[in-house]
Amino acid sequence: MMWGWPMMGFGGFGGIGMIFDFIFFVLIVIGAILLIVWLVRKTGYSVADKTSTRSLEILKERYAKGELTKEQYENMKKELMP
């Protein structure tokens, strides 16, 4: 007889096995989150970079259309650049 192994969690240890199962599940979730963070950092994806690039494009367009003076353009460009 197998002491209810399929129903008792980790190795048939009852409550202790359920705790180990829970810890194992939490470790898998944490590992998945860390993997996603690592992959995002490795690819260099940044929302801030895309936003500042687009902002500079808009600023250049406004300057080209004559909506801004050179002084205004330079001041705004300084504010946008990190």
PyMOL Python script that loads the backbone (N, CA, C, O; Angstrom):
from pymol import cmd

cmd.read_pdbstr("""\
ATOM      1  N   MET A   1       0.847  -1.185   0.000  1.00  0.00           N
ATOM      2  CA  MET A   1       0.000   0.000   0.000  1.00  0.00           C
ATOM      3  C   MET A   1       0.887   1.240   0.000  1.00  0.00           C
ATOM      4  O   MET A   1       1.951   1.249   0.619  1.00  0.00           O
ATOM      5  N   MET A   2       0.435   2.314  -0.713  1.00  0.00           N
ATOM      6  CA  MET A   2       1.309   3.461  -0.939  1.00  0.00           C
ATOM      7  C   MET A   2       0.961   4.663  -0.062  1.00  0.00           C
ATOM      8  O   MET A   2       1.392   5.765  -0.400  1.00  0.00           O
ATOM      9  N   TRP A   3       0.268   4.546   0.960  1.00  0.00           N
ATOM     10  CA  TRP A   3      -0.029   5.609   1.908  1.00  0.00           C
ATOM     11  C   TRP A   3      -0.665   6.839   1.265  1.00  0.00           C
ATOM     12  O   TRP A   3      -0.472   7.951   1.757  1.00  0.00           O
ATOM     13  N   GLY A   4      -1.395   6.673   0.211  1.00  0.00           N
ATOM     14  CA  GLY A   4      -2.097   7.800  -0.407  1.00  0.00           C
ATOM     15  C   GLY A   4      -1.178   8.766  -1.130  1.00  0.00           C
ATOM     16  O   GLY A   4      -1.456   9.964  -1.182  1.00  0.00           O
ATOM     17  N   TRP A   5      -0.089   8.262  -1.688  1.00  0.00           N
ATOM     18  CA  TRP A   5       0.921   9.113  -2.307  1.00  0.00           C
ATOM     19  C   TRP A   5       0.386  10.103  -3.345  1.00  0.00           C
ATOM     20  O   TRP A   5       0.755  11.275  -3.278  1.00  0.00           O
ATOM     21  N   PRO A   6      -0.459   9.707  -4.298  1.00  0.00           N
ATOM     22  CA  PRO A   6      -0.904  10.695  -5.292  1.00  0.00           C
ATOM     23  C   PRO A   6      -1.723  11.838  -4.696  1.00  0.00           C
ATOM     24  O   PRO A   6      -1.779  12.914  -5.291  1.00  0.00           O
ATOM     25  N   MET A   7      -2.343  11.642  -3.569  1.00  0.00           N
ATOM     26  CA  MET A   7      -3.223  12.656  -2.998  1.00  0.00           C
ATOM     27  C   MET A   7      -2.564  13.478  -1.896  1.00  0.00           C
ATOM     28  O   MET A   7      -3.144  14.464  -1.441  1.00  0.00           O
ATOM     29  N   MET A   8      -1.391  13.103  -1.468  1.00  0.00           N
ATOM     30  CA  MET A   8      -0.831  13.716  -0.275  1.00  0.00           C
ATOM     31  C   MET A   8       0.253  14.747  -0.567  1.00  0.00           C
ATOM     32  O   MET A   8       0.879  15.244   0.370  1.00  0.00           O
ATOM     33  N   GLY A   9       0.492  15.082  -1.807  1.00  0.00           N
ATOM     34  CA  GLY A   9       1.492  16.102  -2.089  1.00  0.00           C
ATOM     35  C   GLY A   9       2.858  15.492  -2.310  1.00  0.00           C
ATOM     36  O   GLY A   9       2.972  14.440  -2.939  1.00  0.00           O
ATOM     37  N   PHE A  10       3.884  16.125  -1.809  1.00  0.00           N
ATOM     38  CA  PHE A  10       5.275  15.761  -2.046  1.00  0.00           C
ATOM     39  C   PHE A  10       5.647  14.482  -1.306  1.00  0.00           C
ATOM     40  O   PHE A  10       5.893  14.508  -0.100  1.00  0.00           O
ATOM     41  N   GLY A  11       5.689  13.373  -2.019  1.00  0.00           N
ATOM     42  CA  GLY A  11       6.150  12.122  -1.440  1.00  0.00           C
ATOM     43  C   GLY A  11       5.250  11.526  -0.374  1.00  0.00           C
ATOM     44  O   GLY A  11       5.689  10.639   0.359  1.00  0.00           O
ATOM     45  N   GLY A  12       4.042  11.967  -0.261  1.00  0.00           N
ATOM     46  CA  GLY A  12       3.133  11.387   0.715  1.00  0.00           C
ATOM     47  C   GLY A  12       3.358  11.857   2.134  1.00  0.00           C
ATOM     48  O   GLY A  12       3.003  11.144   3.073  1.00  0.00           O
ATOM     49  N   PHE A  13       3.927  13.017   2.323  1.00  0.00           N
ATOM     50  CA  PHE A  13       4.203  13.515   3.662  1.00  0.00           C
ATOM     51  C   PHE A  13       3.096  14.411   4.205  1.00  0.00           C
ATOM     52  O   PHE A  13       3.295  15.081   5.219  1.00  0.00           O
ATOM     53  N   GLY A  14       1.967  14.439   3.572  1.00  0.00           N
ATOM     54  CA  GLY A  14       0.826  15.201   4.080  1.00  0.00           C
ATOM     55  C   GLY A  14       1.051  16.694   4.038  1.00  0.00           C
ATOM     56  O   GLY A  14       1.397  17.243   2.992  1.00  0.00           O
ATOM     57  N   GLY A  15       0.859  17.360   5.171  1.00  0.00           N
ATOM     58  CA  GLY A  15       0.967  18.814   5.265  1.00  0.00           C
ATOM     59  C   GLY A  15       2.339  19.332   4.912  1.00  0.00           C
ATOM     60  O   GLY A  15       2.462  20.388   4.292  1.00  0.00           O
ATOM     61  N   ILE A  16       3.376  18.605   5.295  1.00  0.00           N
ATOM     62  CA  ILE A  16       4.746  19.026   4.982  1.00  0.00           C
ATOM     63  C   ILE A  16       4.954  18.993   3.474  1.00  0.00           C
ATOM     64  O   ILE A  16       5.569  19.894   2.904  1.00  0.00           O
ATOM     65  N   GLY A  17       4.439  17.952   2.833  1.00  0.00           N
ATOM     66  CA  GLY A  17       4.560  17.851   1.383  1.00  0.00           C
ATOM     67  C   GLY A  17       3.858  18.994   0.674  1.00  0.00           C
ATOM     68  O   GLY A  17       4.349  19.491  -0.340  1.00  0.00           O
ATOM     69  N   MET A  18       2.720  19.413   1.195  1.00  0.00           N
ATOM     70  CA  MET A  18       1.999  20.528   0.591  1.00  0.00           C
ATOM     71  C   MET A  18       2.805  21.817   0.714  1.00  0.00           C
ATOM     72  O   MET A  18       2.790  22.653  -0.189  1.00  0.00           O
ATOM     73  N   ILE A  19       3.500  21.973   1.821  1.00  0.00           N
ATOM     74  CA  ILE A  19       4.349  23.150   2.009  1.00  0.00           C
ATOM     75  C   ILE A  19       5.479  23.138   0.984  1.00  0.00           C
ATOM     76  O   ILE A  19       5.778  24.162   0.371  1.00  0.00           O
ATOM     77  N   PHE A  20       6.112  21.962   0.797  1.00  0.00           N
ATOM     78  CA  PHE A  20       7.173  21.853  -0.196  1.00  0.00           C
ATOM     79  C   PHE A  20       6.642  22.128  -1.599  1.00  0.00           C
ATOM     80  O   PHE A  20       7.308  22.784  -2.401  1.00  0.00           O
ATOM     81  N   ASP A  21       5.451  21.631  -1.893  1.00  0.00           N
ATOM     82  CA  ASP A  21       4.837  21.892  -3.196  1.00  0.00           C
ATOM     83  C   ASP A  21       4.621  23.384  -3.407  1.00  0.00           C
ATOM     84  O   ASP A  21       4.889  23.909  -4.488  1.00  0.00           O
ATOM     85  N   PHE A  22       4.138  24.062  -2.376  1.00  0.00           N
ATOM     86  CA  PHE A  22       3.895  25.493  -2.465  1.00  0.00           C
ATOM     87  C   PHE A  22       5.205  26.256  -2.670  1.00  0.00           C
ATOM     88  O   PHE A  22       5.283  27.146  -3.518  1.00  0.00           O
ATOM     89  N   ILE A  23       6.234  25.905  -1.891  1.00  0.00           N
ATOM     90  CA  ILE A  23       7.537  26.560  -2.021  1.00  0.00           C
ATOM     91  C   ILE A  23       8.098  26.337  -3.421  1.00  0.00           C
ATOM     92  O   ILE A  23       8.641  27.260  -4.028  1.00  0.00           O
ATOM     93  N   PHE A  24       7.969  25.118  -3.933  1.00  0.00           N
ATOM     94  CA  PHE A  24       8.451  24.805  -5.270  1.00  0.00           C
ATOM     95  C   PHE A  24       7.728  25.653  -6.312  1.00  0.00           C
ATOM     96  O   PHE A  24       8.360  26.178  -7.228  1.00  0.00           O
ATOM     97  N   PHE A  25       6.417  25.790  -6.182  1.00  0.00           N
ATOM     98  CA  PHE A  25       5.630  26.611  -7.103  1.00  0.00           C
ATOM     99  C   PHE A  25       6.071  28.071  -7.045  1.00  0.00           C
ATOM    100  O   PHE A  25       6.231  28.709  -8.085  1.00  0.00           O
ATOM    101  N   VAL A  26       6.266  28.601  -5.846  1.00  0.00           N
ATOM    102  CA  VAL A  26       6.696  29.996  -5.686  1.00  0.00           C
ATOM    103  C   VAL A  26       8.067  30.199  -6.324  1.00  0.00           C
ATOM    104  O   VAL A  26       8.300  31.220  -6.972  1.00  0.00           O
ATOM    105  N   LEU A  27       8.978  29.243  -6.148  1.00  0.00           N
ATOM    106  CA  LEU A  27      10.308  29.348  -6.750  1.00  0.00           C
ATOM    107  C   LEU A  27      10.228  29.342  -8.275  1.00  0.00           C
ATOM    108  O   LEU A  27      10.977  30.062  -8.935  1.00  0.00           O
ATOM    109  N   ILE A  28       9.339  28.547  -8.831  1.00  0.00           N
ATOM    110  CA  ILE A  28       9.171  28.531 -10.283  1.00  0.00           C
ATOM    111  C   ILE A  28       8.647  29.876 -10.778  1.00  0.00           C
ATOM    112  O   ILE A  28       9.131  30.384 -11.789  1.00  0.00           O
ATOM    113  N   VAL A  29       7.681  30.455 -10.096  1.00  0.00           N
ATOM    114  CA  VAL A  29       7.128  31.757 -10.488  1.00  0.00           C
ATOM    115  C   VAL A  29       8.200  32.841 -10.394  1.00  0.00           C
ATOM    116  O   VAL A  29       8.332  33.665 -11.299  1.00  0.00           O
ATOM    117  N   ILE A  30       8.962  32.842  -9.304  1.00  0.00           N
ATOM    118  CA  ILE A  30      10.029  33.834  -9.139  1.00  0.00           C
ATOM    119  C   ILE A  30      11.074  33.661 -10.240  1.00  0.00           C
ATOM    120  O   ILE A  30      11.551  34.643 -10.809  1.00  0.00           O
ATOM    121  N   GLY A  31      11.426  32.411 -10.538  1.00  0.00           N
ATOM    122  CA  GLY A  31      12.386  32.144 -11.604  1.00  0.00           C
ATOM    123  C   GLY A  31      11.902  32.659 -12.949  1.00  0.00           C
ATOM    124  O   GLY A  31      12.684  33.218 -13.719  1.00  0.00           O
ATOM    125  N   ALA A  32      10.616  32.476 -13.238  1.00  0.00           N
ATOM    126  CA  ALA A  32      10.050  32.951 -14.498  1.00  0.00           C
ATOM    127  C   ALA A  32      10.100  34.476 -14.565  1.00  0.00           C
ATOM    128  O   ALA A  32      10.428  35.035 -15.611  1.00  0.00           O
ATOM    129  N   ILE A  33       9.784  35.146 -13.475  1.00  0.00           N
ATOM    130  CA  ILE A  33       9.828  36.605 -13.433  1.00  0.00           C
ATOM    131  C   ILE A  33      11.255  37.108 -13.628  1.00  0.00           C
ATOM    132  O   ILE A  33      11.481  38.058 -14.378  1.00  0.00           O
ATOM    133  N   LEU A  34      12.218  36.476 -12.956  1.00  0.00           N
ATOM    134  CA  LEU A  34      13.612  36.884 -13.102  1.00  0.00           C
ATOM    135  C   LEU A  34      14.108  36.653 -14.530  1.00  0.00           C
ATOM    136  O   LEU A  34      14.884  37.454 -15.052  1.00  0.00           O
ATOM    137  N   LEU A  35      13.672  35.579 -15.155  1.00  0.00           N
ATOM    138  CA  LEU A  35      14.051  35.298 -16.529  1.00  0.00           C
ATOM    139  C   LEU A  35      13.519  36.384 -17.468  1.00  0.00           C
ATOM    140  O   LEU A  35      14.234  36.847 -18.357  1.00  0.00           O
ATOM    141  N   ILE A  36      12.278  36.783 -17.270  1.00  0.00           N
ATOM    142  CA  ILE A  36      11.678  37.832 -18.101  1.00  0.00           C
ATOM    143  C   ILE A  36      12.422  39.151 -17.912  1.00  0.00           C
ATOM    144  O   ILE A  36      12.720  39.838 -18.889  1.00  0.00           O
ATOM    145  N   VAL A  37      12.722  39.507 -16.667  1.00  0.00           N
ATOM    146  CA  VAL A  37      13.454  40.751 -16.395  1.00  0.00           C
ATOM    147  C   VAL A  37      14.828  40.705 -17.045  1.00  0.00           C
ATOM    148  O   VAL A  37      15.262  41.687 -17.647  1.00  0.00           O
ATOM    149  N   TRP A  38      15.519  39.572 -16.930  1.00  0.00           N
ATOM    150  CA  TRP A  38      16.849  39.429 -17.524  1.00  0.00           C
ATOM    151  C   TRP A  38      16.790  39.575 -19.041  1.00  0.00           C
ATOM    152  O   TRP A  38      17.634  40.243 -19.637  1.00  0.00           O
ATOM    153  N   LEU A  39      15.794  38.951 -19.664  1.00  0.00           N
ATOM    154  CA  LEU A  39      15.667  39.036 -21.117  1.00  0.00           C
ATOM    155  C   LEU A  39      15.370  40.459 -21.572  1.00  0.00           C
ATOM    156  O   LEU A  39      15.905  40.909 -22.584  1.00  0.00           O
ATOM    157  N   VAL A  40      14.527  41.166 -20.836  1.00  0.00           N
ATOM    158  CA  VAL A  40      14.193  42.551 -21.199  1.00  0.00           C
ATOM    159  C   VAL A  40      15.430  43.430 -21.076  1.00  0.00           C
ATOM    160  O   VAL A  40      15.686  44.268 -21.940  1.00  0.00           O
ATOM    161  N   ARG A  41      16.191  43.246 -20.015  1.00  0.00           N
ATOM    162  CA  ARG A  41      17.405  44.056 -19.842  1.00  0.00           C
ATOM    163  C   ARG A  41      18.448  43.714 -20.895  1.00  0.00           C
ATOM    164  O   ARG A  41      19.162  44.598 -21.366  1.00  0.00           O
ATOM    165  N   LYS A  42      18.544  42.447 -21.268  1.00  0.00           N
ATOM    166  CA  LYS A  42      19.532  42.014 -22.254  1.00  0.00           C
ATOM    167  C   LYS A  42      19.238  42.616 -23.624  1.00  0.00           C
ATOM    168  O   LYS A  42      20.160  42.977 -24.356  1.00  0.00           O
ATOM    169  N   THR A  43      17.967  42.725 -23.968  1.00  0.00           N
ATOM    170  CA  THR A  43      17.611  43.294 -25.270  1.00  0.00           C
ATOM    171  C   THR A  43      17.739  44.809 -25.280  1.00  0.00           C
ATOM    172  O   THR A  43      17.781  45.412 -26.353  1.00  0.00           O
ATOM    173  N   GLY A  44      17.803  45.435 -24.117  1.00  0.00           N
ATOM    174  CA  GLY A  44      17.974  46.881 -24.044  1.00  0.00           C
ATOM    175  C   GLY A  44      16.712  47.657 -24.330  1.00  0.00           C
ATOM    176  O   GLY A  44      16.775  48.848 -24.632  1.00  0.00           O
ATOM    177  N   TYR A  45      15.564  47.008 -24.240  1.00  0.00           N
ATOM    178  CA  TYR A  45      14.303  47.682 -24.507  1.00  0.00           C
ATOM    179  C   TYR A  45      14.004  48.669 -23.391  1.00  0.00           C
ATOM    180  O   TYR A  45      14.070  48.327 -22.210  1.00  0.00           O
ATOM    181  N   SER A  46      13.677  49.885 -23.772  1.00  0.00           N
ATOM    182  CA  SER A  46      13.358  50.911 -22.783  1.00  0.00           C
ATOM    183  C   SER A  46      12.281  51.829 -23.343  1.00  0.00           C
ATOM    184  O   SER A  46      12.420  52.382 -24.434  1.00  0.00           O
ATOM    185  N   VAL A  47      11.227  51.977 -22.592  1.00  0.00           N
ATOM    186  CA  VAL A  47      10.144  52.869 -23.001  1.00  0.00           C
ATOM    187  C   VAL A  47      10.623  54.312 -22.968  1.00  0.00           C
ATOM    188  O   VAL A  47      10.225  55.110 -23.816  1.00  0.00           O
ATOM    189  N   ALA A  48      11.469  54.661 -22.006  1.00  0.00           N
ATOM    190  CA  ALA A  48      11.963  56.034 -21.881  1.00  0.00           C
ATOM    191  C   ALA A  48      12.781  56.432 -23.104  1.00  0.00           C
ATOM    192  O   ALA A  48      12.673  57.564 -23.577  1.00  0.00           O
ATOM    193  N   ASP A  49      13.596  55.517 -23.622  1.00  0.00           N
ATOM    194  CA  ASP A  49      14.394  55.829 -24.807  1.00  0.00           C
ATOM    195  C   ASP A  49      13.503  56.140 -25.997  1.00  0.00           C
ATOM    196  O   ASP A  49      13.751  57.105 -26.721  1.00  0.00           O
ATOM    197  N   LYS A  50      12.481  55.346 -26.207  1.00  0.00           N
ATOM    198  CA  LYS A  50      11.581  55.565 -27.334  1.00  0.00           C
ATOM    199  C   LYS A  50      10.814  56.874 -27.178  1.00  0.00           C
ATOM    200  O   LYS A  50      10.580  57.580 -28.159  1.00  0.00           O
ATOM    201  N   THR A  51      10.424  57.199 -25.944  1.00  0.00           N
ATOM    202  CA  THR A  51       9.684  58.428 -25.691  1.00  0.00           C
ATOM    203  C   THR A  51      10.557  59.644 -25.955  1.00  0.00           C
ATOM    204  O   THR A  51      10.117  60.592 -26.606  1.00  0.00           O
ATOM    205  N   SER A  52      11.796  59.628 -25.455  1.00  0.00           N
ATOM    206  CA  SER A  52      12.660  60.787 -25.653  1.00  0.00           C
ATOM    207  C   SER A  52      13.047  60.939 -27.116  1.00  0.00           C
ATOM    208  O   SER A  52      13.184  62.061 -27.604  1.00  0.00           O
ATOM    209  N   THR A  53      13.227  59.819 -27.828  1.00  0.00           N
ATOM    210  CA  THR A  53      13.537  59.895 -29.252  1.00  0.00           C
ATOM    211  C   THR A  53      12.382  60.532 -30.011  1.00  0.00           C
ATOM    212  O   THR A  53      12.597  61.403 -30.855  1.00  0.00           O
ATOM    213  N   ARG A  54      11.179  60.110 -29.720  1.00  0.00           N
ATOM    214  CA  ARG A  54      10.003  60.674 -30.394  1.00  0.00           C
ATOM    215  C   ARG A  54       9.844  62.154 -30.047  1.00  0.00           C
ATOM    216  O   ARG A  54       9.470  62.955 -30.903  1.00  0.00           O
ATOM    217  N   SER A  55      10.126  62.515 -28.801  1.00  0.00           N
ATOM    218  CA  SER A  55      10.014  63.914 -28.388  1.00  0.00           C
ATOM    219  C   SER A  55      10.994  64.790 -29.167  1.00  0.00           C
ATOM    220  O   SER A  55      10.652  65.897 -29.582  1.00  0.00           O
ATOM    221  N   LEU A  56      12.205  64.292 -29.361  1.00  0.00           N
ATOM    222  CA  LEU A  56      13.189  65.053 -30.141  1.00  0.00           C
ATOM    223  C   LEU A  56      12.761  65.187 -31.599  1.00  0.00           C
ATOM    224  O   LEU A  56      12.974  66.229 -32.219  1.00  0.00           O
ATOM    225  N   GLU A  57      12.164  64.141 -32.139  1.00  0.00           N
ATOM    226  CA  GLU A  57      11.669  64.203 -33.514  1.00  0.00           C
ATOM    227  C   GLU A  57      10.602  65.290 -33.651  1.00  0.00           C
ATOM    228  O   GLU A  57      10.622  66.073 -34.601  1.00  0.00           O
ATOM    229  N   ILE A  58       9.682  65.330 -32.708  1.00  0.00           N
ATOM    230  CA  ILE A  58       8.614  66.348 -32.738  1.00  0.00           C
ATOM    231  C   ILE A  58       9.219  67.743 -32.613  1.00  0.00           C
ATOM    232  O   ILE A  58       8.807  68.675 -33.304  1.00  0.00           O
ATOM    233  N   LEU A  59      10.210  67.875 -31.715  1.00  0.00           N
ATOM    234  CA  LEU A  59      10.859  69.170 -31.527  1.00  0.00           C
ATOM    235  C   LEU A  59      11.537  69.621 -32.813  1.00  0.00           C
ATOM    236  O   LEU A  59      11.427  70.785 -33.200  1.00  0.00           O
ATOM    237  N   LYS A  60      12.237  68.706 -33.475  1.00  0.00           N
ATOM    238  CA  LYS A  60      12.895  69.042 -34.742  1.00  0.00           C
ATOM    239  C   LYS A  60      11.879  69.443 -35.813  1.00  0.00           C
ATOM    240  O   LYS A  60      12.115  70.374 -36.583  1.00  0.00           O
ATOM    241  N   GLU A  61      10.751  68.738 -35.855  1.00  0.00           N
ATOM    242  CA  GLU A  61       9.699  69.070 -36.820  1.00  0.00           C
ATOM    243  C   GLU A  61       9.148  70.469 -36.575  1.00  0.00           C
ATOM    244  O   GLU A  61       8.930  71.237 -37.511  1.00  0.00           O
ATOM    245  N   ARG A  62       8.925  70.786 -35.304  1.00  0.00           N
ATOM    246  CA  ARG A  62       8.392  72.115 -34.973  1.00  0.00           C
ATOM    247  C   ARG A  62       9.384  73.206 -35.331  1.00  0.00           C
ATOM    248  O   ARG A  62       8.995  74.274 -35.803  1.00  0.00           O
ATOM    249  N   TYR A  63      10.675  72.937 -35.107  1.00  0.00           N
ATOM    250  CA  TYR A  63      11.713  73.916 -35.468  1.00  0.00           C
ATOM    251  C   TYR A  63      11.789  74.078 -36.985  1.00  0.00           C
ATOM    252  O   TYR A  63      11.942  75.189 -37.491  1.00  0.00           O
ATOM    253  N   ALA A  64      11.681  72.977 -37.693  1.00  0.00           N
ATOM    254  CA  ALA A  64      11.739  73.017 -39.166  1.00  0.00           C
ATOM    255  C   ALA A  64      10.545  73.772 -39.748  1.00  0.00           C
ATOM    256  O   ALA A  64      10.673  74.433 -40.778  1.00  0.00           O
ATOM    257  N   LYS A  65       9.393  73.677 -39.101  1.00  0.00           N
ATOM    258  CA  LYS A  65       8.200  74.387 -39.583  1.00  0.00           C
ATOM    259  C   LYS A  65       8.236  75.879 -39.244  1.00  0.00           C
ATOM    260  O   LYS A  65       7.423  76.655 -39.745  1.00  0.00           O
ATOM    261  N   GLY A  66       9.183  76.273 -38.390  1.00  0.00           N
ATOM    262  CA  GLY A  66       9.282  77.678 -38.007  1.00  0.00           C
ATOM    263  C   GLY A  66       8.442  78.031 -36.800  1.00  0.00           C
ATOM    264  O   GLY A  66       8.259  79.212 -36.502  1.00  0.00           O
ATOM    265  N   GLU A  67       7.923  77.031 -36.094  1.00  0.00           N
ATOM    266  CA  GLU A  67       7.103  77.296 -34.905  1.00  0.00           C
ATOM    267  C   GLU A  67       7.957  77.724 -33.713  1.00  0.00           C
ATOM    268  O   GLU A  67       7.449  78.341 -32.777  1.00  0.00           O
ATOM    269  N   LEU A  68       9.263  77.395 -33.744  1.00  0.00           N
ATOM    270  CA  LEU A  68      10.154  77.712 -32.634  1.00  0.00           C
ATOM    271  C   LEU A  68      11.348  78.514 -33.142  1.00  0.00           C
ATOM    272  O   LEU A  68      11.813  78.327 -34.267  1.00  0.00           O
ATOM    273  N   THR A  69      11.830  79.409 -32.285  1.00  0.00           N
ATOM    274  CA  THR A  69      13.079  80.089 -32.608  1.00  0.00           C
ATOM    275  C   THR A  69      14.232  79.155 -32.266  1.00  0.00           C
ATOM    276  O   THR A  69      14.046  78.126 -31.615  1.00  0.00           O
ATOM    277  N   LYS A  70      15.423  79.531 -32.714  1.00  0.00           N
ATOM    278  CA  LYS A  70      16.590  78.695 -32.416  1.00  0.00           C
ATOM    279  C   LYS A  70      16.831  78.614 -30.913  1.00  0.00           C
ATOM    280  O   LYS A  70      17.194  77.553 -30.404  1.00  0.00           O
ATOM    281  N   GLU A  71      16.638  79.709 -30.204  1.00  0.00           N
ATOM    282  CA  GLU A  71      16.823  79.718 -28.746  1.00  0.00           C
ATOM    283  C   GLU A  71      15.832  78.782 -28.064  1.00  0.00           C
ATOM    284  O   GLU A  71      16.205  78.007 -27.184  1.00  0.00           O
ATOM    285  N   GLN A  72      14.571  78.858 -28.475  1.00  0.00           N
ATOM    286  CA  GLN A  72      13.560  77.972 -27.896  1.00  0.00           C
ATOM    287  C   GLN A  72      13.911  76.505 -28.175  1.00  0.00           C
ATOM    288  O   GLN A  72      13.807  75.646 -27.300  1.00  0.00           O
ATOM    289  N   TYR A  73      14.326  76.248 -29.414  1.00  0.00           N
ATOM    290  CA  TYR A  73      14.690  74.886 -29.801  1.00  0.00           C
ATOM    291  C   TYR A  73      15.842  74.369 -28.935  1.00  0.00           C
ATOM    292  O   TYR A  73      15.775  73.254 -28.416  1.00  0.00           O
ATOM    293  N   GLU A  74      16.889  75.168 -28.779  1.00  0.00           N
ATOM    294  CA  GLU A  74      18.050  74.742 -27.990  1.00  0.00           C
ATOM    295  C   GLU A  74      17.679  74.518 -26.524  1.00  0.00           C
ATOM    296  O   GLU A  74      18.132  73.550 -25.913  1.00  0.00           O
ATOM    297  N   ASN A  75      16.862  75.401 -25.959  1.00  0.00           N
ATOM    298  CA  ASN A  75      16.440  75.253 -24.557  1.00  0.00           C
ATOM    299  C   ASN A  75      15.620  73.977 -24.359  1.00  0.00           C
ATOM    300  O   ASN A  75      15.840  73.229 -23.407  1.00  0.00           O
ATOM    301  N   MET A  76      14.685  73.742 -25.255  1.00  0.00           N
ATOM    302  CA  MET A  76      13.845  72.538 -25.137  1.00  0.00           C
ATOM    303  C   MET A  76      14.667  71.273 -25.360  1.00  0.00           C
ATOM    304  O   MET A  76      14.439  70.252 -24.711  1.00  0.00           O
ATOM    305  N   LYS A  77      15.612  71.349 -26.271  1.00  0.00           N
ATOM    306  CA  LYS A  77      16.469  70.190 -26.534  1.00  0.00           C
ATOM    307  C   LYS A  77      17.292  69.843 -25.304  1.00  0.00           C
ATOM    308  O   LYS A  77      17.453  68.668 -24.974  1.00  0.00           O
ATOM    309  N   LYS A  78      17.821  70.869 -24.618  1.00  0.00           N
ATOM    310  CA  LYS A  78      18.581  70.634 -23.378  1.00  0.00           C
ATOM    311  C   LYS A  78      17.724  69.953 -22.308  1.00  0.00           C
ATOM    312  O   LYS A  78      18.195  69.079 -21.580  1.00  0.00           O
ATOM    313  N   GLU A  79      16.469  70.367 -22.229  1.00  0.00           N
ATOM    314  CA  GLU A  79      15.551  69.766 -21.237  1.00  0.00           C
ATOM    315  C   GLU A  79      15.243  68.307 -21.551  1.00  0.00           C
ATOM    316  O   GLU A  79      15.080  67.491 -20.645  1.00  0.00           O
ATOM    317  N   LEU A  80      15.166  67.985 -22.838  1.00  0.00           N
ATOM    318  CA  LEU A  80      14.817  66.617 -23.226  1.00  0.00           C
ATOM    319  C   LEU A  80      16.005  65.653 -23.146  1.00  0.00           C
ATOM    320  O   LEU A  80      15.824  64.458 -22.912  1.00  0.00           O
ATOM    321  N   MET A  81      17.198  66.168 -23.339  1.00  0.00           N
ATOM    322  CA  MET A  81      18.366  65.300 -23.319  1.00  0.00           C
ATOM    323  C   MET A  81      18.747  64.968 -21.880  1.00  0.00           C
ATOM    324  O   MET A  81      18.760  65.847 -21.018  1.00  0.00           O
ATOM    325  N   PRO A  82      19.058  63.694 -21.621  1.00  0.00           N
ATOM    326  CA  PRO A  82      19.412  63.305 -20.238  1.00  0.00           C
ATOM    327  C   PRO A  82      20.781  63.800 -19.828  1.00  0.00           C
ATOM    328  O   PRO A  82      21.215  63.553 -18.702  1.00  0.00           O
TER     329      PRO A  82
END
""", "prot")
cmd.dss("prot")
cmd.show_as("cartoon", "prot")
cmd.util.cbc("prot")
cmd.orient("prot")
